[in-house]
Amino acid sequence: MEATNHPSFETNQAAKAVLTPGVVAWFDSRVLEYIRRHHRLPQAVLASGSVSKASPPWHRFVSDCRLANVFAVAWRVKCITVADITG
């Protein structure tokens, strides 16, 4: 499973400057894992991106985990997409 719906922070220089130190800290603490081409892939690859925010540091690091969450725990709230309601 693989998907993305947020723009990469790598294409936004202002976001890159603000968010890179946090990403490095997450890699160092093993919160994030880099997947190389020759590595056996995990079951879900969740792309990360950035969105603008109204307060400093003006950018937020995001990852859409909805695809993987369906395997974790049954939710009390049903999540639907536009594709679900349009057939």
C-alpha positions as protocol buffer text, in pm:
chain_id: "A"
residue {
  index: 1
  type: MET
  ca { x: 0 y: 0 z: 0 }
}
residue {
  index: 2
  type: GLU
  ca { x: 135 y: 339 z: -94 }
}
residue {
  index: 3
  type: ALA
  ca { x: -29 y: 680 z: -115 }
}
residue {
  index: 4
  type: THR
  ca { x: 25 y: 1052 z: -71 }
}
residue {
  index: 5
  type: ASN
  ca { x: -204 y: 1354 z: -66 }
}
residue {
  index: 6
  type: HIS
  ca { x: 21 y: 1631 z: 68 }
}
residue {
  index: 7
  type: PRO
  ca { x: 292 y: 1824 z: -117 }
}
residue {
  index: 8
  type: SER
  ca { x: 648 y: 1726 z: -26 }
}
residue {
  index: 9
  type: PHE
  ca { x: 834 y: 1970 z: 193 }
}
residue {
  index: 10
  type: GLU
  ca { x: 1141 y: 1907 z: -27 }
}
residue {
  index: 11
  type: THR
  ca { x: 995 y: 2136 z: -297 }
}
residue {
  index: 12
  type: ASN
  ca { x: 924 y: 2421 z: -53 }
}
residue {
  index: 13
  type: GLN
  ca { x: 1252 y: 2581 z: 60 }
}
residue {
  index: 14
  type: ALA
  ca { x: 1096 y: 2774 z: 352 }
}
residue {
  index: 15
  type: ALA
  ca { x: 929 y: 2459 z: 486 }
}
residue {
  index: 16
  type: LYS
  ca { x: 1247 y: 2259 z: 430 }
}
residue {
  index: 17
  type: ALA
  ca { x: 1454 y: 2502 z: 637 }
}
residue {
  index: 18
  type: VAL
  ca { x: 1207 y: 2492 z: 927 }
}
residue {
  index: 19
  type: LEU
  ca { x: 1117 y: 2120 z: 924 }
}
residue {
  index: 20
  type: THR
  ca { x: 1450 y: 1949 z: 844 }
}
residue {
  index: 21
  type: PRO
  ca { x: 1586 y: 1970 z: 1203 }
}
residue {
  index: 22
  type: GLY
  ca { x: 1274 y: 1793 z: 1332 }
}
residue {
  index: 23
  type: VAL
  ca { x: 1294 y: 1525 z: 1064 }
}
residue {
  index: 24
  type: VAL
  ca { x: 1661 y: 1464 z: 1148 }
}
residue {
  index: 25
  type: ALA
  ca { x: 1572 y: 1429 z: 1518 }
}
residue {
  index: 26
  type: TRP
  ca { x: 1299 y: 1176 z: 1432 }
}
residue {
  index: 27
  type: PHE
  ca { x: 1544 y: 970 z: 1224 }
}
residue {
  index: 28
  type: ASP
  ca { x: 1799 y: 981 z: 1505 }
}
residue {
  index: 29
  type: SER
  ca { x: 1541 y: 861 z: 1758 }
}
residue {
  index: 30
  type: ARG
  ca { x: 1411 y: 595 z: 1511 }
}
residue {
  index: 31
  type: VAL
  ca { x: 1061 y: 742 z: 1493 }
}
residue {
  index: 32
  type: LEU
  ca { x: 1109 y: 754 z: 1114 }
}
residue {
  index: 33
  type: GLU
  ca { x: 1282 y: 493 z: 905 }
}
residue {
  index: 34
  type: TYR
  ca { x: 1450 y: 552 z: 571 }
}
residue {
  index: 35
  type: ILE
  ca { x: 1367 y: 286 z: 312 }
}
residue {
  index: 36
  type: ARG
  ca { x: 1636 y: 226 z: 51 }
}
residue {
  index: 37
  type: ARG
  ca { x: 1561 y: 79 z: -291 }
}
residue {
  index: 38
  type: HIS
  ca { x: 1721 y: -257 z: -212 }
}
residue {
  index: 39
  type: HIS
  ca { x: 1545 y: -297 z: 126 }
}
residue {
  index: 40
  type: ARG
  ca { x: 1248 y: -527 z: 163 }
}
residue {
  index: 41
  type: LEU
  ca { x: 948 y: -296 z: 183 }
}
residue {
  index: 42
  type: PRO
  ca { x: 721 y: -282 z: 486 }
}
residue {
  index: 43
  type: GLN
  ca { x: 350 y: -338 z: 439 }
}
residue {
  index: 44
  type: ALA
  ca { x: 268 y: 33 z: 424 }
}
residue {
  index: 45
  type: VAL
  ca { x: 476 y: 324 z: 296 }
}
residue {
  index: 46
  type: LEU
  ca { x: 325 y: 649 z: 416 }
}
residue {
  index: 47
  type: ALA
  ca { x: 457 y: 953 z: 240 }
}
residue {
  index: 48
  type: SER
  ca { x: 513 y: 1265 z: 447 }
}
residue {
  index: 49
  type: GLY
  ca { x: 461 y: 1622 z: 342 }
}
residue {
  index: 50
  type: SER
  ca { x: 407 y: 1973 z: 471 }
}
residue {
  index: 51
  type: VAL
  ca { x: 120 y: 2216 z: 499 }
}
residue {
  index: 52
  type: SER
  ca { x: 118 y: 2584 z: 578 }
}
residue {
  index: 53
  type: LYS
  ca { x: 1 y: 2703 z: 918 }
}
residue {
  index: 54
  type: ALA
  ca { x: -100 y: 3042 z: 1053 }
}
residue {
  index: 55
  type: SER
  ca { x: 153 y: 3061 z: 1336 }
}
residue {
  index: 56
  type: PRO
  ca { x: 529 y: 3015 z: 1367 }
}
residue {
  index: 57
  type: PRO
  ca { x: 712 y: 2821 z: 1237 }
}
residue {
  index: 58
  type: TRP
  ca { x: 454 y: 2863 z: 951 }
}
residue {
  index: 59
  type: HIS
  ca { x: 482 y: 2502 z: 831 }
}
residue {
  index: 60
  type: ARG
  ca { x: 371 y: 2167 z: 973 }
}
residue {
  index: 61
  type: PHE
  ca { x: 503 y: 1819 z: 894 }
}
residue {
  index: 62
  type: VAL
  ca { x: 215 y: 1581 z: 812 }
}
residue {
  index: 63
  type: SER
  ca { x: 165 y: 1218 z: 719 }
}
residue {
  index: 64
  type: ASP
  ca { x: -169 y: 1067 z: 625 }
}
residue {
  index: 65
  type: CYS
  ca { x: -193 y: 740 z: 817 }
}
residue {
  index: 66
  type: ARG
  ca { x: -555 y: 659 z: 735 }
}
residue {
  index: 67
  type: LEU
  ca { x: -454 y: 376 z: 499 }
}
residue {
  index: 68
  type: ALA
  ca { x: -256 y: 194 z: 768 }
}
residue {
  index: 69
  type: ASN
  ca { x: -495 y: 274 z: 1053 }
}
residue {
  index: 70
  type: VAL
  ca { x: -760 y: 35 z: 922 }
}
residue {
  index: 71
  type: PHE
  ca { x: -529 y: -251 z: 1025 }
}
residue {
  index: 72
  type: ALA
  ca { x: -459 y: -119 z: 1375 }
}
residue {
  index: 73
  type: VAL
  ca { x: -782 y: -93 z: 1575 }
}
residue {
  index: 74
  type: ALA
  ca { x: -1150 y: -84 z: 1490 }
}
residue {
  index: 75
  type: TRP
  ca { x: -1265 y: 278 z: 1494 }
}
residue {
  index: 76
  type: ARG
  ca { x: -1593 y: 391 z: 1648 }
}
residue {
  index: 77
  type: VAL
  ca { x: -1621 y: 652 z: 1373 }
}
residue {
  index: 78
  type: LYS
  ca { x: -1670 y: 538 z: 1015 }
}
residue {
  index: 79
  type: CYS
  ca { x: -1435 y: 715 z: 776 }
}
residue {
  index: 80
  type: ILE
  ca { x: -1561 y: 753 z: 420 }
}
residue {
  index: 81
  type: THR
  ca { x: -1420 y: 912 z: 110 }
}
residue {
  index: 82
  type: VAL
  ca { x: -1582 y: 1092 z: -182 }
}
residue {
  index: 83
  type: ALA
  ca { x: -1529 y: 773 z: -384 }
}
residue {
  index: 84
  type: ASP
  ca { x: -1735 y: 581 z: -127 }
}
residue {
  index: 85
  type: ILE
  ca { x: -2040 y: 806 z: -169 }
}
residue {
  index: 86
  type: THR
  ca { x: -2019 y: 858 z: -546 }
}
residue {
  index: 87
  type: GLY
  ca { x: -2005 y: 488 z: -623 }
}
